[in-house]
Amino acid sequence: MAGGAGTRLRPLSQTGKGQFPKQFLKIVGETTLLQEAIDRIPPEFDVGIIPEKRYTEESYKQAAEINRQVNVLEEPFGCNTAAAILYAALFEYKALHNTERILCFLPADHRMDKDIFRELLDQAIRVAVDTGQVVTIGIKPDRAETNYGYIQAGSHMDGTLATYQVNRFVEKPDKDTAEVYLRDGSYFWNAGIFIAKTSVLIEAAEKYCPEILKPISEAVLMGGAITIADAYKKIKDSGWNISIDYALMEQIASQIALIPAPGELAWNDLGNWESLNNYLETDNQGNSWLSSNPGIFTDSSNVMLCNYTTTPVSIENCSDILVVATENGILVRKKEDNT
């Protein structure tokens, strides 16, 4: 899924004409987040990308740069994850007649260990095939985070290795509630990763969110009654441009299996600039910078510098600030506490 706007990584991530959101950018290292996501998927799997139409050409281009063939199912405009996921599921179900195919929906703008992810994906696919349930991968919290939704795991599933029946999905909590979740031990961060048979998704959506499913269903067949743009407009105008969590997963929580990810997965949604800190070089004063573009720090401490330009940056007599330099603009603010 490559439709996000990445607004929390401004000014680098932009959606204006000729600009790109974070999934299409080289945030850390020599490849884009989209390329990392494609490479994470085993080569024997078919890869589909769901971007906005204006990013279709860039999606194909970036896949070709890493020698991967992909299919692109373009959205006319961003309409949140429920529409994107059900569009892909309906395309498989109605246009390609792959009713029992396993679909794996993965955000294109996250980072994680490739080998551990592939192990989890293999396990999730087996559970989805054997149980006929939707499967999600949960991230064990290491802090009381208020920027993520949570999933509460229930009982262990019989005959499965480290897989639990989901009890409920919960919204982003306040700090006190997040502390309770952390101490409880049964709550996991919702990484937005879902694996299921095509037919399972369609049947659940028919019951719980036909307001999204029906317009898209009318559009996906050749010579459909309406275009996909018409379908998306109907969904948006009716207020159903919502996440798959709200539209469907919360409604069928008791029919979802959760696989806890080990800490070695090192999952990171890159939700703010501070989340990059683990990938940066550091000095003994707590200053950090991109390895490809170091800065000059004088009498400064705990300064985070992300310089995406060729212009040298010097920091003098500063502490506890974030500096982001890009061709789109410069951001300077107090550092947030990501612990």
C-alpha positions in Angstrom: 0.0 0.0 0.0 1.7 3.2 -1.2 -0.9 5.8 -0.9 0.1 7.7 2.2 1.0 11.4 2.2 3.8 11.1 4.8 3.1 14.5 6.2 5.0 13.9 9.4 8.3 13.9 7.5 7.9 17.3 6.0 9.6 19.2 4.4 11.3 16.3 2.7 8.0 14.4 2.1 5.7 16.4 -0.1 2.7 15.7 -2.3 2.8 18.8 -4.6 3.3 18.6 -8.3 6.7 16.9 -9.1 7.2 15.9 -5.5 6.9 12.6 -3.6 5.7 11.4 -0.2 8.1 9.5 2.0 7.5 6.0 0.6 9.1 7.1 -2.7 12.1 8.7 -1.1 15.5 7.6 0.1 15.0 8.5 3.8 18.0 6.4 5.0 20.4 4.6 2.8 20.6 4.1 -1.0 17.1 2.8 -1.7 13.6 4.2 -1.2 11.2 2.9 1.4 9.1 1.5 -1.5 12.1 -0.4 -2.9 12.9 -1.7 0.6 9.3 -2.9 0.9 9.4 -4.7 -2.5 12.7 -6.3 -1.7 11.3 -7.6 1.6 8.8 -9.7 -0.3 10.1 -13.1 -1.4 11.0 -13.2 -5.1 8.6 -16.0 -5.9 5.6 -13.9 -4.8 3.7 -11.6 -7.1 4.0 -8.0 -6.0 1.2 -5.4 -6.4 1.6 -1.7 -5.6 -1.5 0.5 -4.8 -0.5 4.1 -5.3 -2.4 7.2 -6.3 -2.5 7.5 -10.1 0.0 10.3 -10.1 2.6 8.0 -8.7 2.0 5.1 -11.1 5.0 5.8 -13.3 7.3 6.3 -10.3 6.2 3.0 -8.8 7.1 1.1 -12.0 10.4 3.0 -12.3 11.5 2.3 -8.7 10.6 -1.4 -9.1 12.6 -1.6 -12.3 15.6 -0.1 -10.6 15.8 -3.1 -8.2 14.9 -5.6 -11.0 11.5 -6.6 -9.7 8.4 -7.0 -11.8 5.3 -5.5 -10.2 1.7 -4.9 -11.0 0.2 -1.4 -10.2 -3.4 -0.9 -9.2 -3.7 2.8 -9.3 -6.2 4.8 -7.2 -7.7 7.9 -8.6 -6.9 9.7 -5.4 -6.2 8.8 -1.8 -9.3 7.4 0.0 -7.7 5.7 3.0 -6.8 2.0 3.5 -10.2 0.4 3.5 -10.9 1.5 -0.1 -7.3 0.5 -1.2 -7.5 -3.0 0.4 -11.0 -3.7 -0.9 -10.2 -2.4 -4.3 -7.3 -4.9 -4.6 -9.4 -7.7 -3.1 -12.2 -7.1 -5.5 -9.8 -6.9 -8.5 -8.5 -10.3 -7.5 -12.0 -11.7 -6.8 -14.0 -10.3 -9.8 -11.6 -9.4 -12.5 -9.0 -12.2 -12.1 -11.3 -14.8 -10.4 -8.7 -15.6 -7.8 -11.2 -16.1 -5.1 -9.0 -18.2 -2.7 -5.7 -16.4 -3.3 -3.9 -15.3 -0.2 -3.4 -11.5 -0.2 -0.8 -9.8 2.0 -1.3 -6.1 2.6 1.8 -4.3 3.7 2.5 -0.5 4.2 5.1 0.7 1.8 6.7 3.2 4.2 7.8 1.1 7.1 11.3 -0.4 7.9 12.0 -3.8 9.4 14.4 -6.7 9.1 13.8 -8.6 5.9 14.7 -12.1 7.0 12.6 -12.0 10.2 9.7 -10.5 8.2 9.8 -13.3 5.7 9.7 -15.9 8.5 6.6 -14.1 9.9 5.0 -13.8 6.5 5.4 -17.6 5.9 3.8 -18.3 9.3 1.0 -15.9 8.6 0.2 -17.4 5.2 0.0 -20.9 6.7 -2.3 -19.7 9.5 -4.5 -17.9 6.9 -4.7 -21.0 4.8 -5.4 -23.4 7.6 -7.9 -21.4 9.6 -9.6 -19.2 7.0 -9.1 -16.2 9.2 -7.5 -12.8 8.7 -4.1 -12.7 10.2 -2.2 -9.7 11.5 1.4 -9.2 12.8 1.5 -7.5 16.2 4.5 -5.5 17.4 5.4 -5.9 21.1 5.5 -2.4 22.7 8.8 -1.3 24.3 7.3 2.0 25.5 4.0 3.7 26.2 3.4 4.9 22.7 0.4 7.2 22.0 0.8 7.5 18.3 -0.2 3.9 17.4 -3.4 1.9 17.6 -3.2 -1.3 19.7 -4.5 -4.9 19.3 -5.3 -6.9 22.4 -4.4 -10.6 22.1 -6.7 -13.2 23.7 -6.3 -16.9 24.0 -3.6 -19.0 22.3 -4.9 -20.7 19.2 -4.8 -24.5 19.3 -2.4 -26.2 16.9 -0.5 -23.0 16.0 2.9 -21.8 17.0 2.8 -18.5 18.9 -0.5 -17.4 17.4 -3.3 -15.8 19.4 -7.0 -15.0 18.8 -7.5 -11.3 18.7 -9.7 -9.9 21.5 -10.1 -6.3 20.3 -8.6 -3.4 18.4 -8.3 -0.2 20.3 -7.7 3.4 19.2 -4.6 5.5 19.9 -4.6 5.8 23.7 -3.6 8.7 26.0 -0.4 8.4 27.9 -1.9 6.8 31.0 -3.8 4.2 29.0 -0.7 3.4 27.0 1.2 2.8 30.3 -1.6 0.4 31.3 -1.3 -1.5 28.0 2.5 -1.7 28.4 2.3 -3.2 31.8 -0.6 -5.6 30.8 1.5 -7.5 28.3 -1.4 -8.6 26.1 -1.4 -5.5 23.9 0.5 -5.1 20.7 1.1 -2.2 18.3 -1.0 -2.4 15.2 1.4 -2.4 12.3 -1.3 -2.3 9.6 -0.2 -5.7 8.1 -3.0 -8.0 7.1 -3.0 -11.4 5.4 -6.1 -13.3 4.3 -7.9 -15.2 1.5 -9.5 -13.0 -1.0 -12.9 -14.6 -0.3 -12.6 -14.0 3.4 -12.1 -10.3 3.0 -14.9 -9.9 0.5 -17.5 -11.9 2.6 -16.7 -9.9 5.7 -16.8 -6.6 3.8 -20.2 -7.5 2.3 -21.6 -7.7 5.8 -19.8 -4.8 7.6 -18.9 -2.2 5.0 -21.0 -2.6 1.9 -20.8 1.2 1.5 -17.2 0.8 0.4 -17.5 -2.6 -1.3 -20.5 -2.0 -3.5 -19.3 1.1 -5.5 -15.9 -0.5 -6.1 -17.5 -3.8 -7.1 -19.5 -1.9 -9.8 -16.3 -0.4 -11.1 -13.8 -3.2 -11.3 -15.2 -5.2 -14.1 -14.5 -4.3 -17.7 -17.3 -2.1 -18.9 -18.4 -1.6 -15.3 -21.4 0.6 -14.6 -19.1 3.3 -13.1 -15.4 4.2 -13.1 -13.2 3.6 -10.2 -13.0 7.4 -9.8 -16.8 7.5 -9.6 -16.6 4.8 -7.0 -14.0 6.6 -4.9 -16.0 9.8 -5.1 -19.1 8.0 -3.8 -17.1 6.5 -0.9 -15.6 9.9 0.0 -18.9 11.8 -0.3 -20.6 9.3 2.0 -17.9 9.6 4.7 -16.6 6.0 4.2 -13.1 7.1 3.3 -11.8 5.5 6.5 -9.1 3.0 7.5 -9.5 -0.7 7.2 -9.3 -0.9 11.0 -12.5 1.2 11.4 -14.3 -0.2 8.5 -13.7 -3.9 9.0 -11.1 -5.2 11.4 -12.7 -3.8 14.5 -15.9 -5.5 13.5 -14.4 -9.0 12.9 -11.8 -8.8 15.7 -12.8 -12.2 17.1 -12.1 -13.8 13.7 -8.6 -12.4 13.4 -5.4 -14.3 14.4 -2.4 -12.3 15.7 1.2 -13.4 15.4 3.6 -11.5 17.7 6.7 -10.2 16.0 10.0 -10.8 17.8 12.0 -7.7 18.8 14.6 -8.7 16.1 12.1 -7.6 13.5 13.1 -4.0 14.4 9.8 -2.6 13.0 9.7 1.2 12.6 6.9 3.1 10.9 9.1 6.2 10.5 6.3 8.3 12.0 8.4 11.3 12.8 11.9 12.5 12.3 13.0 11.3 15.7 12.2 7.7 14.7 15.2 7.9 12.3 17.7 8.2 15.2 18.6 4.5 15.3 19.9 4.7 11.7 22.1 7.8 12.3 25.8 8.3 13.2 26.3 9.7 16.7 29.1 11.4 18.7 29.8 11.4 22.5 27.7 14.5 22.9 24.5 12.9 21.7 24.6 14.6 18.3 23.4 12.5 15.3 23.5 12.8 11.6 23.0 10.9 8.3 26.1 8.9 7.5 26.1 10.2 4.0 26.1 13.8 5.0 27.7 14.7 8.4 27.4 18.1 9.9 29.8 20.2 11.9 28.9 20.5 15.6 30.5 23.1 17.8 29.6 23.3 21.5 26.4 21.5 20.8 24.7 18.4 22.3 21.7 16.2 21.5 21.2 17.8 18.1 19.7 15.7 15.3 20.7 16.7 11.8 19.2 15.3 8.6 20.7 17.1 5.7 19.4 16.0 2.3 21.2 18.8 0.4 24.7 19.3 -0.9 25.0 22.5 1.3 27.2 22.0 4.4 25.4 22.6 7.7 27.1 23.8 10.9 25.5 23.7 14.3 26.9 26.0 17.0 25.9 26.5 20.7 22.7 24.5 20.4 21.1 21.6 22.2 18.0 19.4 22.0 17.0 20.5 18.6 16.1 18.8 15.2 17.4 20.3 12.0 16.1 19.0 8.6 17.6 20.6 5.5 16.0 19.7 2.1 15.6 21.3 -1.3 11.9 21.9 -0.3 12.7 23.9 2.8 14.3 23.7 6.2 12.8 22.6 9.5 14.2 23.6 12.9 12.4 22.6 16.1 12.9 21.2 19.6 13.5 17.5 19.6 10.6 15.3 20.7 11.1 12.5 23.2 10.6 9.2 21.4 11.3 7.0 24.4 
